[in-house]
Amino acid sequence: MWRLFLLAVRRPGRPVRFGRPSRGLTGHAGRSGVAAARPPGPRPSSGRLLTVIALVAFVSTADNAVLVAALTSIQSELGLGMAGAQWLGIAYMLAFAGLLPATGPLLDRWGPAGLRAGLALFASTSLAAATASDAVVLVAARAGQGAGAAIVVPGTLRLLRTGLPARHRPLGAAVWTAALAAALALGPWLGGVLTQHGHWSWIFLAHLPPLAAAAILLGRPAHDGAEPVRTAIPVGPALLAVAASTALTAAIVGWGQDWAWLPVAVGAAALTTLVRHELRSATPLFPREVVRNSAVLGSVGVLLPWGIGVSGAVYFTPMVHQDAFAQGPVAASLPLVVIAIAVVVATPAVVRITRWFGVRATVAAGCLVGGGGFLALAGTAHAPDLLSRVPGLVLLGLGAACTAPLTAHPLDTVAGRDSGTVAALLTAARETAAALGVALLGLVLARNAVADLAHGYATALVVAAALQAVAATAALTLLRPPEQAPP
């Protein structure tokens, strides 16, 4: 829920551009090169683009936040079990994570037309989710929303660099960050309000007005100020990544079932094919100099256990509060609001803390603080009141804020031409970890909640705390002081 916020606050003055830039220019067909220059055309004003940036940032960040408040209502109406509730989040996360590396080159080639296509995809799949009458259609629509997000998020970040004049780019980054913070704090509450006083379908219908407004404000500019390039779009490798992560996640969700071996086999085959492609291809999904970078690998190594624990526990919190304590969607979403406020308040101080104590100590301490928050929440898992949970929720938010250097640290060690690729890789790692967390902690919750849902929730929180300890150990072991980044 707060992953994009932690990414955006990294460098307000230097917005991140997703996607791999073109390397080398040539006029030969089938190779990378600059296309014929497009004639100048009308470009949206800075005010309109800033509004687009705010709208997309809010909608894309609030999407999962509003969903978790509506899970119980969706389960009740569509007859979903625990696995169905898990896939509503997993489908979005895996589509977003897996397709993200391919959308950068797509946007580099298509420019504003690619962003408009992403807005249309996000809007149409949101409408499909709102009108879904069975679980299969709803899960498919959620995957479509994830694919749309994989286009509109980097496409909107791209506007910061290609659409705004240099003097307005810091303001654009600040608007993006402010919109993320607002979605982070208000998303769970809005989801609860829409579900409790309307219908769960409203959480998806609510996407349509801001997405339509963004498309209208974007207009149809002839170009966005960037040189159009012809870059290879790695659709095949990206689909292999989605297939591998989806199959292996399905194996976790269905652990213990007779058919669980099948997704393991499919996932292993897809992963083997992807690795073989990456080792042999002249244009791998991620450049070799990036995946061999110790800072990048170290951050991913920390992000995975951290994200599995945090995202998995957060995803089921409103559902447990509604089912175990008979709370309404609004009251059940308040714990996430407390976490979000703690993240927003603490994040500005993390820059100074990192400067004083370094990346390793800051991230490791954040993981341990978050683990302490999970243990505190586990101790109050049977208490229905919010007040007893506030200390644990605040600790969890403070710990999450301290993981912000996991984005800044690797980006400081790579060449500028690779910064978009690294940002895409880190975002994909966060989303994949979130999907695995929903699968793993959902399995723990279901296996330990046969007689008492609150007991199963407490067990899942303890597992989340253990994962934070693993992440802290990884931070102390894998993270190193950044070396001088190449130009």
C-alpha positions in Angstrom: 0.0 0.0 0.0 2.8 2.4 0.8 5.4 1.0 -1.6 4.9 3.7 -4.2 5.0 6.4 -1.6 8.4 5.2 -0.3 9.7 5.1 -3.9 8.4 8.6 -4.7 9.8 10.4 -1.7 13.3 9.2 -2.5 14.4 12.3 -4.5 11.8 15.0 -4.9 14.0 16.9 -7.3 14.9 13.9 -9.4 11.8 12.0 -10.5 12.4 8.4 -11.4 11.8 7.4 -15.0 10.8 3.8 -15.5 11.9 1.8 -18.4 15.2 1.2 -20.1 16.5 4.0 -22.3 17.6 3.3 -25.8 21.2 2.4 -26.1 22.8 3.2 -29.4 21.3 4.9 -32.4 21.1 3.3 -35.8 19.1 3.7 -38.9 19.0 0.1 -39.8 15.6 -1.7 -39.7 15.0 -4.0 -36.7 17.6 -2.2 -34.6 17.4 0.5 -31.9 17.3 4.0 -33.3 15.6 7.3 -33.3 12.5 7.6 -35.3 11.9 10.5 -37.6 11.3 13.7 -35.7 7.6 14.4 -35.1 6.3 17.9 -35.9 5.6 20.1 -32.9 2.1 19.8 -31.6 0.0 21.1 -28.8 1.1 20.1 -25.3 -1.0 20.2 -22.1 -0.2 23.0 -19.8 1.8 22.4 -16.6 -1.3 22.8 -14.5 -3.2 20.2 -16.4 -0.3 17.8 -16.2 0.1 18.3 -12.5 -3.6 17.5 -12.1 -3.1 14.3 -14.2 -0.1 13.3 -12.0 -2.2 13.8 -8.8 -5.2 11.9 -10.0 -3.2 8.9 -11.3 -1.0 8.8 -8.1 -4.1 8.8 -5.9 -6.1 6.2 -7.8 -3.2 3.7 -8.4 -2.2 3.9 -4.7 -5.7 3.7 -3.3 -6.7 0.7 -5.4 -5.5 -2.0 -3.1 -6.1 0.1 0.0 -9.8 0.4 -0.7 -10.1 -3.3 -1.6 -9.0 -4.7 1.7 -11.8 -2.9 3.5 -14.3 -4.5 1.1 -13.0 -8.1 1.2 -15.6 -9.4 3.7 -18.5 -7.9 1.7 -17.2 -9.4 -1.5 -16.7 -12.8 0.1 -20.2 -12.8 1.4 -21.9 -11.8 -1.8 -19.9 -13.9 -4.2 -19.4 -16.9 -1.9 -15.6 -16.6 -1.9 -13.4 -18.6 0.5 -10.0 -17.6 1.8 -8.3 -18.5 -1.5 -10.7 -16.3 -3.5 -10.0 -13.4 -1.2 -6.3 -13.9 -1.6 -6.5 -14.0 -5.4 -8.3 -10.6 -5.5 -5.1 -9.0 -4.3 -2.6 -11.4 -5.8 -3.9 -11.1 -9.4 -3.4 -7.3 -9.3 0.0 -7.5 -7.7 1.5 -10.1 -10.0 0.2 -8.5 -13.2 1.6 -5.1 -12.0 5.0 -6.6 -11.0 5.5 -8.9 -14.0 4.5 -6.5 -16.7 6.3 -3.4 -15.3 9.7 -4.2 -17.0 8.0 -4.3 -20.4 6.0 -1.1 -20.1 9.0 1.2 -20.0 10.1 0.4 -23.5 6.5 0.5 -24.6 6.0 4.0 -23.2 9.4 5.1 -24.8 8.0 4.0 -28.2 4.4 5.2 -27.9 4.7 8.2 -25.6 1.4 9.8 -24.6 -0.5 7.3 -26.6 0.8 4.6 -24.4 -0.4 6.4 -21.3 -3.8 7.0 -22.8 -4.1 3.3 -23.6 -3.1 2.5 -20.0 -5.8 4.8 -18.6 -8.4 3.2 -20.9 -7.3 -0.3 -19.8 -7.4 0.7 -16.1 -10.9 2.3 -16.5 -12.4 -0.6 -18.5 -11.2 -3.3 -16.1 -12.4 -1.2 -13.1 -15.8 -1.2 -14.7 -15.6 -4.9 -15.3 -14.6 -5.5 -11.6 -17.6 -3.3 -10.5 -20.1 -5.3 -12.6 -18.6 -8.8 -11.9 -21.1 -11.3 -10.7 -18.7 -14.2 -10.0 -15.3 -14.7 -8.6 -13.5 -15.7 -11.9 -14.6 -12.5 -13.7 -13.6 -10.4 -10.7 -10.1 -11.9 -10.4 -9.6 -11.5 -14.1 -10.7 -7.9 -13.9 -8.2 -7.4 -11.0 -5.4 -8.8 -13.2 -6.5 -6.3 -15.9 -6.3 -3.5 -13.3 -2.8 -4.6 -12.5 -1.8 -4.5 -16.1 -3.3 -1.0 -16.5 -1.4 0.1 -13.4 1.9 -1.2 -14.9 1.3 1.3 -17.7 -0.1 4.3 -16.0 2.2 4.5 -13.0 5.5 4.6 -15.0 3.7 6.6 -17.7 2.7 9.2 -15.3 6.2 9.3 -13.7 7.5 9.8 -17.2 5.4 12.9 -17.5 7.5 14.5 -14.8 10.5 14.3 -17.1 9.1 14.6 -20.5 5.9 16.8 -20.1 6.9 19.4 -17.5 9.4 22.1 -18.0 12.5 21.8 -15.8 11.4 24.5 -13.4 8.1 22.7 -12.7 9.6 19.2 -12.2 10.3 19.5 -8.4 6.7 20.7 -8.0 5.5 17.7 -10.0 7.4 15.3 -7.8 5.9 17.0 -4.7 2.4 16.7 -6.1 3.0 13.0 -6.8 4.2 12.4 -3.3 1.4 14.4 -1.7 -1.2 12.4 -3.7 0.4 9.2 -2.6 0.3 10.3 1.0 -3.3 11.3 0.7 -4.2 7.9 -0.8 -2.2 6.1 1.8 -4.0 7.8 4.7 -7.5 8.0 3.2 -7.7 4.8 1.0 -8.7 2.3 3.7 -11.2 4.7 5.2 -12.7 5.5 1.8 -13.0 1.8 1.1 -14.8 1.3 4.3 -17.2 4.2 3.8 -18.1 3.2 0.2 -18.7 -0.4 1.2 -20.6 0.3 4.4 -22.8 3.0 3.0 -23.1 1.8 -0.5 -21.9 -1.4 -2.1 -18.5 -3.0 -2.7 -18.8 -2.3 -6.4 -18.5 1.4 -5.6 -14.8 1.0 -4.7 -14.2 0.2 -8.4 -16.7 2.6 -9.9 -15.0 5.4 -7.9 -11.9 4.9 -10.1 -13.8 6.0 -13.3 -14.2 9.8 -12.7 -10.6 10.5 -11.9 -9.3 8.2 -14.7 -11.7 9.9 -17.2 -10.6 13.3 -15.9 -6.9 12.4 -16.3 -7.5 11.2 -19.9 -9.4 14.4 -20.8 -6.8 16.7 -19.3 -4.0 14.7 -21.0 -5.7 15.3 -24.4 -4.0 14.2 -27.6 -0.7 16.0 -27.8 1.4 15.3 -30.9 4.3 14.5 -28.6 5.4 14.8 -25.0 8.7 16.5 -25.6 10.8 13.4 -25.5 12.6 11.9 -28.6 10.5 9.0 -29.8 12.7 5.9 -29.8 12.5 2.3 -31.2 13.2 0.0 -28.3 12.6 -3.7 -28.0 9.6 -4.5 -25.9 10.3 -7.6 -23.8 6.8 -9.0 -23.9 7.8 -12.6 -23.9 10.2 -12.5 -20.9 7.6 -10.3 -19.0 4.9 -12.9 -19.6 7.2 -15.7 -18.5 7.8 -13.7 -15.2 4.1 -13.4 -14.7 3.5 -17.1 -15.4 6.3 -18.2 -13.1 5.2 -16.0 -10.2 1.5 -16.8 -10.6 2.1 -20.5 -10.7 4.4 -20.6 -7.7 2.0 -18.3 -5.8 -0.9 -20.7 -6.7 1.1 -23.6 -5.2 1.4 -21.7 -1.9 -2.3 -20.9 -1.8 -3.2 -24.5 -2.6 -0.6 -26.0 -0.3 -1.7 -29.5 0.8 -4.1 -30.0 -2.1 -3.7 -32.9 -4.5 -3.2 -30.6 -7.4 -0.5 -28.3 -5.8 2.3 -30.1 -7.7 0.9 -28.9 -11.1 1.6 -25.1 -10.5 5.0 -26.0 -9.0 5.9 -27.8 -12.2 4.5 -25.0 -14.4 6.2 -22.3 -12.4 9.5 -24.1 -12.4 9.4 -24.6 -16.2 8.5 -20.9 -16.7 11.3 -19.8 -14.3 13.8 -22.0 -16.0 12.9 -20.7 -19.4 13.2 -17.1 -18.2 16.6 -17.6 -16.6 17.8 -19.3 -19.7 16.6 -16.3 -21.8 18.3 -13.8 -19.4 21.6 -15.7 -19.6 21.7 -16.1 -23.3 19.9 -13.0 -24.7 21.8 -10.0 -25.9 18.9 -7.9 -24.6 17.8 -9.4 -21.3 14.8 -8.2 -19.4 17.2 -6.6 -16.9 20.7 -5.6 -18.0 23.5 -7.8 -16.5 25.3 -4.8 -15.0 22.1 -4.2 -13.0 21.4 -7.7 -11.7 25.1 -8.1 -10.8 25.1 -4.9 -8.7 25.5 -5.9 -5.1 23.5 -2.9 -3.8 20.5 -3.9 -6.1 20.7 -7.5 -5.1 21.0 -6.6 -1.4 18.0 -4.3 -1.5 15.9 -7.0 -3.3 17.1 -9.5 -0.7 15.7 -7.3 2.1 12.6 -6.3 0.2 11.4 -9.8 -0.2 11.1 -11.0 3.4 10.1 -7.5 4.6 7.3 -7.2 2.0 6.0 -10.7 2.5 5.5 -10.1 6.2 4.1 -6.5 6.0 1.9 -6.8 3.0 0.5 -10.2 4.0 -0.5 -9.1 7.5 -1.9 -5.8 6.4 -4.0 -7.3 3.7 -6.1 -9.5 6.1 -6.4 -7.0 8.9 -9.7 -5.4 8.0 -11.2 -8.8 7.1 -10.3 -10.2 10.5 -11.7 -7.2 12.3 -15.0 -7.6 10.5 -15.3 -11.3 10.8 -13.9 -11.8 14.3 -15.2 -8.7 16.0 -18.3 -7.9 13.9 -17.0 -4.5 13.1 -18.3 -2.5 10.1 -16.0 -1.8 7.1 -15.2 1.7 8.4 -14.1 0.7 11.9 -12.2 -2.3 10.5 -10.2 -0.1 8.2 -9.0 2.3 10.9 -5.9 0.2 11.9 -4.6 0.7 8.4 -5.2 4.4 8.7 -3.1 4.5 11.8 -0.3 2.7 10.1 -0.5 5.0 7.1 -0.4 8.2 9.2 2.7 6.9 11.1 4.4 6.2 7.7 3.6 9.7 6.4 4.7 11.5 9.6 7.9 9.5 10.0 9.2 9.4 6.4 10.7 13.0 6.3 12.8 12.2 9.3 14.2 9.0 7.7 16.5 11.1 5.5 18.3 12.5 8.5 18.3 9.2 10.3 19.9 7.5 7.3 22.5 10.3 7.1 23.4 9.8 10.8 23.4 6.0 11.0 23.8 4.8 7.5 21.6 2.6 5.3 22.3 -0.8 7.0 21.5 0.4 10.5 18.4 2.4 9.5 16.8 -0.4 7.5 17.7 -3.1 10.0 16.4 -1.0 12.8 13.2 -0.4 10.8 12.7 -4.1 10.2 13.2 -4.8 13.9 10.8 -2.0 15.0 8.2 -3.3 12.5 8.7 -6.8 13.9 8.1 -5.5 17.4 4.9 -3.9 16.2 3.7 -7.2 14.8 4.4 -8.9 18.1 2.6 -6.2 20.0 -0.4 -6.7 17.6 -0.3 -10.4 18.1 -0.6 -9.9 21.9 -3.7 -7.9 21.4 -5.2 -10.0 18.6 -8.2 -11.0 20.7 -9.0 -7.4 21.9 -11.8 -5.8 19.8 -10.9 -2.1 20.6 -8.6 -0.1 18.4 -6.9 1.8 21.3 -5.0 -1.3 22.6 -3.6 -1.8 19.1 -2.4 1.7 18.5 1.2 1.2 19.9 1.8 -1.8 17.7 0.3 -0.1 14.6 2.5 3.0 15.1 5.6 0.8 15.5 4.7 -1.0 12.3 4.3 2.4 10.5 7.6 3.7 11.8 9.4 0.6 10.8 7.9 0.7 7.3 9.1 4.3 6.9 12.6 3.3 7.7 12.8 1.0 4.7 12.7 4.0 2.3 16.5 3.8 1.8 16.0 0.4 0.1 15.1 2.4 -3.0 17.6 5.3 -2.7 20.6 3.0 -1.9 20.7 1.0 -5.1 19.7 4.0 -7.3 22.8 5.8 -5.9 25.1 3.1 -7.2 24.0 2.7 -10.8 24.6 4.9 -13.9 21.9 7.4 -14.7 20.9 5.4 -17.8 20.0 2.4 -15.6 18.0 4.3 -13.0 14.7 3.6 -14.6 15.4 -0.1 -15.0 16.5 -0.4 -11.3 13.4 1.5 -10.2 11.2 -0.9 -12.2 13.0 -3.9 -10.7 12.6 -2.6 -7.1 8.9 -1.9 -7.6 8.4 -5.3 -9.2 10.2 -6.9 -6.2 7.9 -5.1 -3.8 4.7 -6.2 -5.6 5.9 -9.8 -6.0 6.7 -9.8 -2.3 3.2 -8.5 -1.5 1.6 -11.2 -3.6 3.7 -13.9 -1.9 2.8 -12.4 1.5 -0.9 -12.6 0.8 -0.5 -16.2 -0.3 1.8 -17.3 2.6 0.1 -15.5 5.5 -3.3 -16.3 4.1 -2.3 -20.0 4.3 -1.1 -19.5 7.9 -4.2 -17.7 8.8 -6.5 -20.3 7.3 -4.6 -23.3 8.9 -4.7 -21.8 12.4 -8.2 -20.2 12.4 -10.3 -23.4 12.3 -11.8 -22.7 15.8 -10.8 -19.1 16.4 -10.1 -16.5 13.6 -8.3 -14.2 16.0 -5.9 -17.0 17.0 -5.1 -17.6 13.3 -4.5 -13.9 12.9 -2.2 -13.8 15.9 -0.2 -16.7 14.5 0.1 -14.9 11.1 1.4 -11.8 12.9 4.1 -13.8 14.7 5.1 -15.2 11.3 5.2 -11.7 9.9 7.4 -10.7 12.9 9.8 -13.5 12.1 10.1 -12.4 8.5 11.0 -8.9 9.8 13.9 -10.5 11.7 15.0 -12.2 8.5 14.8 -8.9 6.7 16.9 -7.2 9.4 19.5 -9.9 9.2 19.6 -9.6 5.4 20.0 -5.8 5.7 23.0 -6.2 8.0 24.5 -8.9 5.8 23.7 -7.7 2.3 23.6 -3.9 2.4 26.9 -2.1 2.0 27.9 1.6 1.9 27.2 2.8 -1.7 30.1 3.2 -4.0 30.5 6.2 -6.3 27.8 5.8 -9.0 29.0 5.9 -12.6 27.7 8.9 -14.7 
